[in-house]
Amino acid sequence: MLARADERVRQGKCPFWIEPVASFDGNQALAYRWLFGAEAGGRFIVGSENGVLGYGAGGGGRVLLGYGLNERNALFVGLEGGGGARFTNVPIGERASIPDFLAIVAMPVIGRRTISLSGFIEAELGVMAYFNQVEGIVEPGLRAGIGVGGSYLRLKRGLLPRFTFGILLDHAPGWNDGVTITQLSAGLRAGFDLSR
């Protein structure tokens, strides 16, 4: 088939011919490139603050800066901000109390591995700060998370859209007699990667 196609090109019967470029690393891949990313989404939250269990929902966004280490692996550093509302007591048939409004700022390091043509898995680890508006508490802590997602075909101007389902665990151990906080959240994020 290649010989026949080459013959037709040389006879002028093909509308175009693409010459191979040795430095071309692919259009959909992230390999050997500096990367900028952004993503946002919502999540369901279950958490414990000083032993008091609560649940709610929230959302947030983050920006990422990274590098494609090879054809399958990329490493990112992120800066994230988000918030939510968490109820600690919802009596059935009665008026619910005002929820706790909380905010989280995090700086995770994220490793991403491509597992198929468009699928990937992620793992992240980093630091976070938790703020409970009702209690006026700011607590530093740690974050760990995993995610699985997929990407679409690259759009014009270098955008590579993607989506991720992620599970995050935030934990503030209560340093300096502070509040001990453990929070598990799960949700969907949509975003993009931008590279040359």
Summary of the structure (lengths in Angstrom):
residues: 196
radius of gyration: 22.8
end to end distance: 32.8
largest distance: 82.5
contacts: 565
relative contact order: 0.20
helix: 8%
strand: 61%
